[in-house]
Amino acid sequence: MFANKNLYTCQVVEYNTQSYEDASKIAKNIKSLVQPHEVLLVVDAMTGQEAANLTRT
């Protein structure tokens, strides 16, 4: 990845989806591709209870 090749210490990966199932799949794919040391998940009130479920991904 560009960030790794250029020795960046911080990467921001953003995505948007309407369904929990898609968000869960996308989050898993990103985690396996980027292999982060730390993950910050930002959600809003519209996500509701599904945000809590997404944290288990």
C-alpha distance matrix in Angstrom:
0.0 3.8 5.6 5.4 6.3 8.7 10.1 10.3 12.4 12.4 10.3 12.5 12.0 15.2 17.1 20.8 23.0 26.8 27.3 26.7 25.9 23.1 21.7 22.0 20.2 17.3 17.1 17.1 14.4 12.0 13.2 12.7 9.1 8.1 11.1 12.4 15.4 17.1 17.4 19.5 21.0 22.8 25.5 28.8 32.3 32.0 29.9 32.8 33.2 30.1 28.0 29.6 28.8 25.2 24.8 25.7 22.6
3.8 0.0 3.8 5.5 5.2 6.2 8.6 8.6 11.5 11.6 9.9 12.1 12.4 15.5 17.9 21.5 24.2 28.0 28.9 28.6 28.2 25.2 23.6 24.4 22.8 19.6 19.3 20.0 17.4 14.6 15.9 16.0 12.5 10.9 13.9 14.4 17.0 18.4 18.7 20.3 22.0 23.4 26.2 29.2 32.8 32.7 30.9 34.0 34.7 31.8 29.4 31.3 30.9 27.1 26.7 28.0 25.1
5.6 3.8 0.0 3.8 5.6 5.3 6.1 5.1 7.8 7.9 6.8 9.8 11.1 14.5 17.4 21.1 24.0 27.7 28.6 28.0 27.9 25.2 23.1 23.7 22.7 19.5 18.5 19.3 17.3 14.1 14.8 15.5 12.5 9.8 12.3 11.9 14.1 15.3 16.0 17.6 19.7 21.2 24.3 27.4 31.1 31.4 29.5 32.4 33.0 30.4 27.8 29.4 29.3 25.7 24.8 26.3 23.7
5.4 5.5 3.8 0.0 3.8 5.4 5.1 6.1 8.0 9.4 9.0 12.4 13.4 17.1 19.7 23.5 26.1 29.8 30.2 29.2 28.9 26.3 24.4 24.4 23.2 20.4 19.2 19.3 17.4 14.5 14.5 14.5 11.7 9.2 10.9 11.1 13.0 15.1 16.4 18.7 21.1 23.1 26.3 29.6 33.2 33.5 31.4 34.1 34.3 31.7 29.0 30.2 30.0 26.4 25.3 26.3 23.7
6.3 5.2 5.6 3.8 0.0 3.8 5.6 7.8 10.7 12.4 12.1 15.3 16.2 19.7 22.2 26.0 28.6 32.3 33.0 32.2 31.7 29.0 27.3 27.4 25.9 23.1 22.3 22.4 20.1 17.5 17.8 17.4 14.3 12.4 14.3 14.9 16.7 18.9 20.2 22.3 24.6 26.4 29.6 32.7 36.4 36.6 34.6 37.4 37.7 35.0 32.5 33.8 33.5 29.9 29.0 30.0 27.2
8.7 6.2 5.3 5.4 3.8 0.0 3.8 5.7 9.2 11.0 11.4 14.6 16.3 19.6 22.6 26.2 29.2 32.9 33.9 33.2 33.2 30.4 28.4 28.8 27.7 24.6 23.7 24.2 22.2 19.1 19.5 19.8 16.8 14.3 16.2 16.0 17.4 19.1 20.4 22.0 24.5 26.0 29.3 32.2 36.0 36.4 34.7 37.5 38.1 35.6 32.8 34.3 34.4 30.8 29.7 31.1 28.6
10.1 8.6 6.1 5.1 5.6 3.8 0.0 3.8 6.3 9.1 10.5 14.1 16.2 19.8 22.9 26.6 29.5 33.2 33.9 32.8 32.9 30.4 28.1 28.3 27.5 24.6 23.1 23.5 22.0 18.8 18.5 19.0 16.5 13.6 14.6 13.9 14.6 16.5 18.4 20.3 23.1 24.9 28.4 31.4 35.1 35.9 34.0 36.5 37.0 34.7 31.7 32.8 33.1 29.6 28.1 29.4 27.2
10.3 8.6 5.1 6.1 7.8 5.7 3.8 0.0 3.8 5.7 7.2 10.8 13.4 16.8 20.1 23.7 26.9 30.4 31.3 30.3 30.8 28.3 25.7 26.2 25.8 22.7 21.0 22.0 20.7 17.2 17.1 18.3 15.9 12.6 14.0 12.5 13.3 14.4 15.9 17.2 20.1 21.5 25.0 28.0 31.7 32.5 30.9 33.4 34.0 31.9 28.8 30.1 30.6 27.1 25.6 27.4 25.3
12.4 11.5 7.8 8.0 10.7 9.2 6.3 3.8 0.0 3.8 6.9 10.4 13.2 16.6 20.1 23.5 26.6 30.0 30.6 29.3 29.9 27.8 24.9 25.1 25.1 22.3 20.0 21.0 20.3 16.8 16.0 17.6 15.9 12.3 12.7 10.5 10.4 11.4 13.3 14.8 18.0 19.7 23.4 26.5 30.0 31.2 29.4 31.6 32.1 30.1 26.9 27.8 28.5 25.3 23.3 25.1 23.4
12.4 11.6 7.9 9.4 12.4 11.0 9.1 5.7 3.8 0.0 3.8 6.8 10.0 13.2 16.7 20.1 23.2 26.5 27.3 26.1 27.0 24.9 21.9 22.4 22.6 19.6 17.4 18.9 18.4 14.7 14.3 16.5 14.9 11.2 12.2 9.5 10.1 9.9 10.9 11.8 14.8 16.2 19.8 22.8 26.4 27.6 25.9 28.2 28.9 27.0 23.7 24.9 25.7 22.4 20.7 22.8 21.2
10.3 9.9 6.8 9.0 12.1 11.4 10.5 7.2 6.9 3.8 0.0 3.8 6.4 9.8 13.3 16.8 19.9 23.4 24.3 23.3 24.0 21.6 18.8 19.6 19.6 16.4 14.6 16.3 15.4 11.7 12.0 14.3 12.4 8.9 10.9 8.8 10.7 10.3 10.2 11.0 13.3 14.6 18.0 21.1 24.8 25.4 23.7 26.3 27.1 24.8 21.8 23.4 23.9 20.3 19.2 21.3 19.2
12.5 12.1 9.8 12.4 15.3 14.6 14.1 10.8 10.4 6.8 3.8 0.0 3.8 6.4 10.1 13.4 16.7 20.1 21.3 20.6 21.7 19.2 16.3 17.6 17.9 14.5 12.9 15.4 14.8 11.0 12.0 14.9 13.2 10.3 12.6 10.4 12.6 11.2 9.7 9.5 10.9 11.6 14.8 17.7 21.4 21.9 20.4 23.2 24.3 22.1 19.1 21.1 21.8 18.2 17.5 20.0 18.0
12.0 12.4 11.1 13.4 16.2 16.3 16.2 13.4 13.2 10.0 6.4 3.8 0.0 3.8 6.9 10.5 13.5 17.1 18.1 17.6 18.4 15.7 13.0 14.5 14.5 11.0 9.9 12.5 11.6 8.1 10.0 12.7 11.1 9.1 11.8 10.5 13.4 12.2 10.0 10.0 10.4 11.3 13.8 16.8 20.4 20.4 18.6 21.6 22.6 20.0 17.4 19.7 19.8 16.1 16.0 18.3 15.8
15.2 15.5 14.5 17.1 19.7 19.6 19.8 16.8 16.6 13.2 9.8 6.4 3.8 0.0 3.8 7.0 10.4 13.9 15.4 15.5 16.6 13.8 11.2 13.5 13.9 10.4 9.9 13.2 12.6 9.7 12.0 15.0 13.6 12.3 14.9 13.7 16.4 14.6 11.7 10.7 9.8 9.7 11.4 14.1 17.6 17.2 15.7 19.0 20.5 17.9 15.5 18.4 18.6 14.9 15.6 18.2 15.9
17.1 17.9 17.4 19.7 22.2 22.6 22.9 20.1 20.1 16.7 13.3 10.1 6.9 3.8 0.0 3.8 6.8 10.4 12.0 12.5 13.5 10.5 8.4 11.3 11.5 8.1 8.7 12.2 11.6 9.7 12.5 15.1 14.2 13.8 16.4 15.7 18.7 16.9 13.6 12.7 10.8 10.6 11.2 13.5 16.7 15.6 13.9 17.4 18.8 15.9 14.3 17.4 17.1 13.6 15.1 17.4 14.9
20.8 21.5 21.1 23.5 26.0 26.2 26.6 23.7 23.5 20.1 16.8 13.4 10.5 7.0 3.8 0.0 3.8 7.0 9.3 10.6 12.2 9.3 7.7 11.3 12.0 9.3 10.4 14.0 13.8 12.6 15.3 17.9 17.4 17.3 19.6 18.9 21.7 19.5 16.0 14.6 11.9 10.9 10.1 11.7 14.5 12.7 11.4 15.1 16.9 14.0 13.0 16.5 16.2 13.2 15.4 17.8 15.7
23.0 24.2 24.0 26.1 28.6 29.2 29.5 26.9 26.6 23.2 19.9 16.7 13.5 10.4 6.8 3.8 0.0 3.8 5.8 7.9 9.2 6.5 6.0 9.8 10.5 8.9 10.7 13.8 13.9 13.7 16.3 18.6 18.5 19.1 21.1 20.8 23.6 21.5 17.9 16.7 13.6 12.9 11.3 12.6 14.6 12.1 10.4 14.0 15.4 12.3 12.3 15.8 14.9 12.3 15.2 17.1 15.1
26.8 28.0 27.7 29.8 32.3 32.9 33.2 30.4 30.0 26.5 23.4 20.1 17.1 13.9 10.4 7.0 3.8 0.0 3.8 7.0 8.9 7.5 7.7 11.1 12.3 11.7 13.3 16.2 16.8 17.0 19.3 21.5 21.8 22.5 24.2 23.9 26.5 24.2 20.5 19.0 15.5 14.5 12.0 12.4 13.4 10.3 9.0 12.2 13.8 11.0 12.0 15.4 14.5 12.7 16.1 17.9 16.4
27.3 28.9 28.6 30.2 33.0 33.9 33.9 31.3 30.6 27.3 24.3 21.3 18.1 15.4 12.0 9.3 5.8 3.8 0.0 3.8 5.5 5.4 6.3 8.7 10.2 10.7 12.2 14.4 15.6 16.5 18.3 20.3 21.2 22.2 23.5 23.4 25.9 23.8 20.1 19.1 15.6 15.3 12.8 13.7 14.3 11.5 9.2 11.7 12.3 9.0 10.8 13.6 12.0 10.6 14.3 15.4 14.0
26.7 28.6 28.0 29.2 32.2 33.2 32.8 30.3 29.3 26.1 23.3 20.6 17.6 15.5 12.5 10.6 7.9 7.0 3.8 0.0 3.8 5.5 5.0 6.0 8.6 9.8 10.3 12.2 14.2 15.2 16.3 18.3 19.8 20.7 21.4 21.3 23.5 21.3 17.8 17.1 13.6 14.0 11.8 13.3 14.0 11.9 8.7 10.6 10.1 6.4 8.2 10.5 8.4 7.1 10.9 11.7 10.6
25.9 28.2 27.9 28.9 31.7 33.2 32.9 30.8 29.9 27.0 24.0 21.7 18.4 16.6 13.5 12.2 9.2 8.9 5.5 3.8 0.0 3.8 5.5 5.2 6.3 8.6 10.0 10.9 12.5 14.4 15.6 17.0 18.6 20.1 20.8 21.3 23.8 22.2 18.9 18.9 15.8 16.8 15.1 17.0 17.8 15.6 12.5 14.3 13.4 9.7 11.5 13.2 10.3 9.0 12.6 12.4 10.5
23.1 25.2 25.2 26.3 29.0 30.4 30.4 28.3 27.8 24.9 21.6 19.2 15.7 13.8 10.5 9.3 6.5 7.5 5.4 5.5 3.8 0.0 3.8 5.4 5.2 6.0 8.5 10.0 10.6 12.1 14.2 15.5 16.4 18.0 19.3 20.0 22.8 21.3 18.0 18.0 15.0 15.9 14.6 16.6 18.1 15.9 13.0 15.6 15.5 11.8 12.7 15.0 12.7 10.4 13.7 14.1 11.5
21.7 23.6 23.1 24.4 27.3 28.4 28.1 25.7 24.9 21.9 18.8 16.3 13.0 11.2 8.4 7.7 6.0 7.7 6.3 5.0 5.5 3.8 0.0 3.8 5.5 5.1 6.0 8.5 9.9 10.4 12.0 14.2 15.2 16.1 17.2 17.2 19.8 18.0 14.5 14.3 11.2 12.2 11.2 13.7 15.6 13.9 10.8 13.6 13.5 9.9 9.8 12.3 10.5 7.5 10.5 11.7 9.3
22.0 24.4 23.7 24.4 27.4 28.8 28.3 26.2 25.1 22.4 19.6 17.6 14.5 13.5 11.3 11.3 9.8 11.1 8.7 6.0 5.2 5.4 3.8 0.0 3.8 5.5 5.2 6.3 8.7 10.0 10.7 12.5 14.3 15.4 15.9 16.2 18.6 17.1 13.9 14.5 11.8 13.7 13.1 15.9 17.5 16.3 12.8 14.7 13.7 10.0 10.1 11.5 8.9 6.1 8.9 8.9 6.1
20.2 22.8 22.7 23.2 25.9 27.7 27.5 25.8 25.1 22.6 19.6 17.9 14.5 13.9 11.5 12.0 10.5 12.3 10.2 8.6 6.3 5.2 5.5 3.8 0.0 3.8 5.5 5.2 6.2 8.7 10.0 10.8 12.3 14.3 15.1 16.3 19.1 18.3 15.5 16.6 14.4 16.3 16.1 19.0 20.8 19.3 16.0 18.2 17.4 13.7 13.9 15.3 12.6 9.9 12.3 11.9 8.4
17.3 19.6 19.5 20.4 23.1 24.6 24.6 22.7 22.3 19.6 16.4 14.5 11.0 10.4 8.1 9.3 8.9 11.7 10.7 9.8 8.6 6.0 5.1 5.5 3.8 0.0 3.8 5.5 5.1 6.1 8.6 10.0 10.5 12.0 13.6 14.4 17.6 16.7 13.7 14.6 12.6 14.4 14.6 17.6 20.0 18.6 15.7 18.4 18.2 14.6 14.0 16.0 14.1 10.7 12.7 13.3 9.8
17.1 19.3 18.5 19.2 22.3 23.7 23.1 21.0 20.0 17.4 14.6 12.9 9.9 9.9 8.7 10.4 10.7 13.3 12.2 10.3 10.0 8.5 6.0 5.2 5.5 3.8 0.0 3.8 5.5 5.2 6.1 8.6 9.9 10.4 11.3 11.5 14.3 13.1 10.2 11.3 9.6 12.1 12.9 16.3 18.9 18.2 15.0 17.4 16.9 13.6 12.2 13.7 12.2 8.6 9.7 10.4 7.1
17.1 20.0 19.3 19.3 22.4 24.2 23.5 22.0 21.0 18.9 16.3 15.4 12.5 13.2 12.2 14.0 13.8 16.2 14.4 12.2 10.9 10.0 8.5 6.3 5.2 5.5 3.8 0.0 3.8 5.5 5.2 6.2 8.6 10.1 10.1 11.4 14.2 13.8 11.6 13.7 12.5 15.4 16.3 19.8 22.1 21.4 18.0 20.0 19.0 15.6 14.7 15.4 13.3 10.2 10.9 10.4 6.6
14.4 17.4 17.3 17.4 20.1 22.2 22.0 20.7 20.3 18.4 15.4 14.8 11.6 12.6 11.6 13.8 13.9 16.8 15.6 14.2 12.5 10.6 9.9 8.7 6.2 5.1 5.5 3.8 0.0 3.8 5.5 5.3 6.1 8.6 9.8 11.7 15.1 15.3 13.3 15.4 14.6 17.1 18.2 21.6 24.2 23.2 20.1 22.6 21.9 18.4 17.5 18.8 16.7 13.4 14.4 14.1 10.3
12.0 14.6 14.1 14.5 17.5 19.1 18.8 17.2 16.8 14.7 11.7 11.0 8.1 9.7 9.7 12.6 13.7 17.0 16.5 15.2 14.4 12.1 10.4 10.0 8.7 6.1 5.2 5.5 3.8 0.0 3.8 5.5 5.1 5.9 7.8 9.0 12.6 12.6 10.6 12.6 12.3 14.8 16.6 20.0 23.0 22.5 19.6 22.2 22.0 18.7 17.1 18.5 17.2 13.6 14.0 14.6 11.1
13.2 15.9 14.8 14.5 17.8 19.5 18.5 17.1 16.0 14.3 12.0 12.0 10.0 12.0 12.5 15.3 16.3 19.3 18.3 16.3 15.6 14.2 12.0 10.7 10.0 8.6 6.1 5.2 5.5 3.8 0.0 3.8 5.5 5.4 5.2 6.4 9.6 9.9 8.6 11.5 11.8 15.0 17.1 20.8 23.6 23.5 20.4 22.5 21.8 18.8 16.9 17.6 16.4 13.1 12.5 12.7 9.5
12.7 16.0 15.5 14.5 17.4 19.8 19.0 18.3 17.6 16.5 14.3 14.9 12.7 15.0 15.1 17.9 18.6 21.5 20.3 18.3 17.0 15.5 14.2 12.5 10.8 10.0 8.6 6.2 5.3 5.5 3.8 0.0 3.8 5.8 5.4 8.4 11.5 12.8 12.2 15.2 15.6 18.8 20.7 24.3 27.1 26.7 23.5 25.6 24.7 21.5 20.1 20.6 18.9 15.8 15.5 14.9 11.5
9.1 12.5 12.5 11.7 14.3 16.8 16.5 15.9 15.9 14.9 12.4 13.2 11.1 13.6 14.2 17.4 18.5 21.8 21.2 19.8 18.6 16.4 15.2 14.3 12.3 10.5 9.9 8.6 6.1 5.1 5.5 3.8 0.0 3.8 5.8 8.7 12.3 13.7 13.2 15.9 16.5 19.3 21.4 24.9 28.0 27.5 24.6 27.1 26.7 23.4 21.8 22.9 21.4 18.0 17.9 17.9 14.4
8.1 10.9 9.8 9.2 12.4 14.3 13.6 12.6 12.3 11.2 8.9 10.3 9.1 12.3 13.8 17.3 19.1 22.5 22.2 20.7 20.1 18.0 16.1 15.4 14.3 12.0 10.4 10.1 8.6 5.9 5.4 5.8 3.8 0.0 3.8 5.6 9.3 10.7 10.6 13.4 14.7 17.5 20.1 23.7 26.9 26.9 24.2 26.7 26.4 23.5 21.3 22.3 21.5 18.0 17.3 17.8 14.8
11.1 13.9 12.3 10.9 14.3 16.2 14.6 14.0 12.7 12.2 10.9 12.6 11.8 14.9 16.4 19.6 21.1 24.2 23.5 21.4 20.8 19.3 17.2 15.9 15.1 13.6 11.3 10.1 9.8 7.8 5.2 5.4 5.8 3.8 0.0 3.8 6.8 9.0 9.7 13.2 14.9 18.2 20.8 24.6 27.6 27.9 25.0 27.0 26.2 23.5 21.3 21.7 20.8 17.6 16.3 16.4 13.8
12.4 14.4 11.9 11.1 14.9 16.0 13.9 12.5 10.5 9.5 8.8 10.4 10.5 13.7 15.7 18.9 20.8 23.9 23.4 21.3 21.3 20.0 17.2 16.2 16.3 14.4 11.5 11.4 11.7 9.0 6.4 8.4 8.7 5.6 3.8 0.0 3.8 5.4 6.6 10.1 12.4 15.6 18.7 22.4 25.5 26.3 23.5 25.4 24.9 22.5 19.8 20.2 19.9 16.8 14.9 15.7 13.7
15.4 17.0 14.1 13.0 16.7 17.4 14.6 13.3 10.4 10.1 10.7 12.6 13.4 16.4 18.7 21.7 23.6 26.5 25.9 23.5 23.8 22.8 19.8 18.6 19.1 17.6 14.3 14.2 15.1 12.6 9.6 11.5 12.3 9.3 6.8 3.8 0.0 3.8 7.0 10.4 13.4 16.6 19.8 23.5 26.4 27.7 24.9 26.4 25.7 23.8 20.8 20.6 20.8 18.1 15.5 16.3 15.1
17.1 18.4 15.3 15.1 18.9 19.1 16.5 14.4 11.4 9.9 10.3 11.2 12.2 14.6 16.9 19.5 21.5 24.2 23.8 21.3 22.2 21.3 18.0 17.1 18.3 16.7 13.1 13.8 15.3 12.6 9.9 12.8 13.7 10.7 9.0 5.4 3.8 0.0 3.8 6.8 10.0 13.2 16.5 20.0 22.9 24.4 21.8 23.1 22.6 21.0 17.8 17.7 18.4 15.7 13.0 14.4 13.6
17.4 18.7 16.0 16.4 20.2 20.4 18.4 15.9 13.3 10.9 10.2 9.7 10.0 11.7 13.6 16.0 17.9 20.5 20.1 17.8 18.9 18.0 14.5 13.9 15.5 13.7 10.2 11.6 13.3 10.6 8.6 12.2 13.2 10.6 9.7 6.6 7.0 3.8 0.0 3.8 6.4 9.7 12.9 16.5 19.5 20.7 18.1 19.6 19.3 17.5 14.3 14.7 15.4 12.4 10.0 12.1 11.2
19.5 20.3 17.6 18.7 22.3 22.0 20.3 17.2 14.8 11.8 11.0 9.5 10.0 10.7 12.7 14.6 16.7 19.0 19.1 17.1 18.9 18.0 14.3 14.5 16.6 14.6 11.3 13.7 15.4 12.6 11.5 15.2 15.9 13.4 13.2 10.1 10.4 6.8 3.8 0.0 3.8 6.4 9.8 13.2 16.3 17.9 15.7 17.2 17.5 16.1 12.5 13.3 14.8 12.0 9.8 12.8 12.5
21.0 22.0 19.7 21.1 24.6 24.5 23.1 20.1 18.0 14.8 13.3 10.9 10.4 9.8 10.8 11.9 13.6 15.5 15.6 13.6 15.8 15.0 11.2 11.8 14.4 12.6 9.6 12.5 14.6 12.3 11.8 15.6 16.5 14.7 14.9 12.4 13.4 10.0 6.4 3.8 0.0 3.8 6.5 10.2 13.1 14.4 11.9 13.7 14.1 12.5 9.0 10.4 11.9 8.9 7.6 11.1 10.7
22.8 23.4 21.2 23.1 26.4 26.0 24.9 21.5 19.7 16.2 14.6 11.6 11.3 9.7 10.6 10.9 12.9 14.5 15.3 14.0 16.8 15.9 12.2 13.7 16.3 14.4 12.1 15.4 17.1 14.8 15.0 18.8 19.3 17.5 18.2 15.6 16.6 13.2 9.7 6.4 3.8 0.0 3.8 7.0 10.4 11.8 10.2 12.3 13.6 12.5 9.0 11.3 13.3 10.7 10.2 13.9 13.8
25.5 26.2 24.3 26.3 29.6 29.3 28.4 25.0 23.4 19.8 18.0 14.8 13.8 11.4 11.2 10.1 11.3 12.0 12.8 11.8 15.1 14.6 11.2 13.1 16.1 14.6 12.9 16.3 18.2 16.6 17.1 20.7 21.4 20.1 20.8 18.7 19.8 16.5 12.9 9.8 6.5 3.8 0.0 3.8 7.0 8.1 6.5 8.7 10.6 9.7 6.7 9.7 11.7 9.8 10.3 13.9 14.1
28.8 29.2 27.4 29.6 32.7 32.2 31.4 28.0 26.5 22.8 21.1 17.7 16.8 14.1 13.5 11.7 12.6 12.4 13.7 13.3 17.0 16.6 13.7 15.9 19.0 17.6 16.3 19.8 21.6 20.0 20.8 24.3 24.9 23.7 24.6 22.4 23.5 20.0 16.5 13.2 10.2 7.0 3.8 0.0 3.8 5.5 5.8 7.6 10.6 10.6 8.3 11.4 13.7 12.5 13.4 16.9 17.3
32.3 32.8 31.1 33.2 36.4 36.0 35.1 31.7 30.0 26.4 24.8 21.4 20.4 17.6 16.7 14.5 14.6 13.4 14.3 14.0 17.8 18.1 15.6 17.5 20.8 20.0 18.9 22.1 24.2 23.0 23.6 27.1 28.0 26.9 27.6 25.5 26.4 22.9 19.5 16.3 13.1 10.4 7.0 3.8 0.0 3.8 5.3 5.5 8.9 10.1 8.8 11.3 13.8 13.6 14.7 17.9 18.9
32.0 32.7 31.4 33.5 36.6 36.4 35.9 32.5 31.2 27.6 25.4 21.9 20.4 17.2 15.6 12.7 12.1 10.3 11.5 11.9 15.6 15.9 13.9 16.3 19.3 18.6 18.2 21.4 23.2 22.5 23.5 26.7 27.5 26.9 27.9 26.3 27.7 24.4 20.7 17.9 14.4 11.8 8.1 5.5 3.8 0.0 3.8 5.4 9.1 9.4 9.2 12.3 13.9 13.5 15.5 18.4 18.9
29.9 30.9 29.5 31.4 34.6 34.7 34.0 30.9 29.4 25.9 23.7 20.4 18.6 15.7 13.9 11.4 10.4 9.0 9.2 8.7 12.5 13.0 10.8 12.8 16.0 15.7 15.0 18.0 20.1 19.6 20.4 23.5 24.6 24.2 25.0 23.5 24.9 21.8 18.1 15.7 11.9 10.2 6.5 5.8 5.3 3.8 0.0 3.8 6.6 5.9 5.6 9.0 10.2 9.7 12.0 14.7 15.1
32.8 34.0 32.4 34.1 37.4 37.5 36.5 33.4 31.6 28.2 26.3 23.2 21.6 19.0 17.4 15.1 14.0 12.2 11.7 10.6 14.3 15.6 13.6 14.7 18.2 18.4 17.4 20.0 22.6 22.2 22.5 25.6 27.1 26.7 27.0 25.4 26.4 23.1 19.6 17.2 13.7 12.3 8.7 7.6 5.5 5.4 3.8 0.0 3.8 5.4 5.9 7.9 9.6 10.5 12.3 14.7 16.0
33.2 34.7 33.0 34.3 37.7 38.1 37.0 34.0 32.1 28.9 27.1 24.3 22.6 20.5 18.8 16.9 15.4 13.8 12.3 10.1 13.4 15.5 13.5 13.7 17.4 18.2 16.9 19.0 21.9 22.0 21.8 24.7 26.7 26.4 26.2 24.9 25.7 22.6 19.3 17.5 14.1 13.6 10.6 10.6 8.9 9.1 6.6 3.8 0.0 3.8 5.3 5.5 6.8 8.9 10.5 12.2 14.1
30.1 31.8 30.4 31.7 35.0 35.6 34.7 31.9 30.1 27.0 24.8 22.1 20.0 17.9 15.9 14.0 12.3 11.0 9.0 6.4 9.7 11.8 9.9 10.0 13.7 14.6 13.6 15.6 18.4 18.7 18.8 21.5 23.4 23.5 23.5 22.5 23.8 21.0 17.5 16.1 12.5 12.5 9.7 10.6 10.1 9.4 5.9 5.4 3.8 0.0 3.8 5.3 5.0 6.1 8.8 10.3 11.3
28.0 29.4 27.8 29.0 32.5 32.8 31.7 28.8 26.9 23.7 21.8 19.1 17.4 15.5 14.3 13.0 12.3 12.0 10.8 8.2 11.5 12.7 9.8 10.1 13.9 14.0 12.2 14.7 17.5 17.1 16.9 20.1 21.8 21.3 21.3 19.8 20.8 17.8 14.3 12.5 9.0 9.0 6.7 8.3 8.8 9.2 5.6 5.9 5.3 3.8 0.0 3.8 5.4 5.0 6.5 9.3 10.4
29.6 31.3 29.4 30.2 33.8 34.3 32.8 30.1 27.8 24.9 23.4 21.1 19.7 18.4 17.4 16.5 15.8 15.4 13.6 10.5 13.2 15.0 12.3 11.5 15.3 16.0 13.7 15.4 18.8 18.5 17.6 20.6 22.9 22.3 21.7 20.2 20.6 17.7 14.7 13.3 10.4 11.3 9.7 11.4 11.3 12.3 9.0 7.9 5.5 5.3 3.8 0.0 3.8 5.4 5.5 7.4 9.8
28.8 30.9 29.3 30.0 33.5 34.4 33.1 30.6 28.5 25.7 23.9 21.8 19.8 18.6 17.1 16.2 14.9 14.5 12.0 8.4 10.3 12.7 10.5 8.9 12.6 14.1 12.2 13.3 16.7 17.2 16.4 18.9 21.4 21.5 20.8 19.9 20.8 18.4 15.4 14.8 11.9 13.3 11.7 13.7 13.8 13.9 10.2 9.6 6.8 5.0 5.4 3.8 0.0 3.8 5.4 5.7 7.6
25.2 27.1 25.7 26.4 29.9 30.8 29.6 27.1 25.3 22.4 20.3 18.2 16.1 14.9 13.6 13.2 12.3 12.7 10.6 7.1 9.0 10.4 7.5 6.1 9.9 10.7 8.6 10.2 13.4 13.6 13.1 15.8 18.0 18.0 17.6 16.8 18.1 15.7 12.4 12.0 8.9 10.7 9.8 12.5 13.6 13.5 9.7 10.5 8.9 6.1 5.0 5.4 3.8 0.0 3.8 5.3 5.5
24.8 26.7 24.8 25.3 29.0 29.7 28.1 25.6 23.3 20.7 19.2 17.5 16.0 15.6 15.1 15.4 15.2 16.1 14.3 10.9 12.6 13.7 10.5 8.9 12.3 12.7 9.7 10.9 14.4 14.0 12.5 15.5 17.9 17.3 16.3 14.9 15.5 13.0 10.0 9.8 7.6 10.2 10.3 13.4 14.7 15.5 12.0 12.3 10.5 8.8 6.5 5.5 5.4 3.8 0.0 3.8 5.4
25.7 28.0 26.3 26.3 30.0 31.1 29.4 27.4 25.1 22.8 21.3 20.0 18.3 18.2 17.4 17.8 17.1 17.9 15.4 11.7 12.4 14.1 11.7 8.9 11.9 13.3 10.4 10.4 14.1 14.6 12.7 14.9 17.9 17.8 16.4 15.7 16.3 14.4 12.1 12.8 11.1 13.9 13.9 16.9 17.9 18.4 14.7 14.7 12.2 10.3 9.3 7.4 5.7 5.3 3.8 0.0 3.8
22.6 25.1 23.7 23.7 27.2 28.6 27.2 25.3 23.4 21.2 19.2 18.0 15.8 15.9 14.9 15.7 15.1 16.4 14.0 10.6 10.5 11.5 9.3 6.1 8.4 9.8 7.1 6.6 10.3 11.1 9.5 11.5 14.4 14.8 13.8 13.7 15.1 13.6 11.2 12.5 10.7 13.8 14.1 17.3 18.9 18.9 15.1 16.0 14.1 11.3 10.4 9.8 7.6 5.5 5.4 3.8 0.0
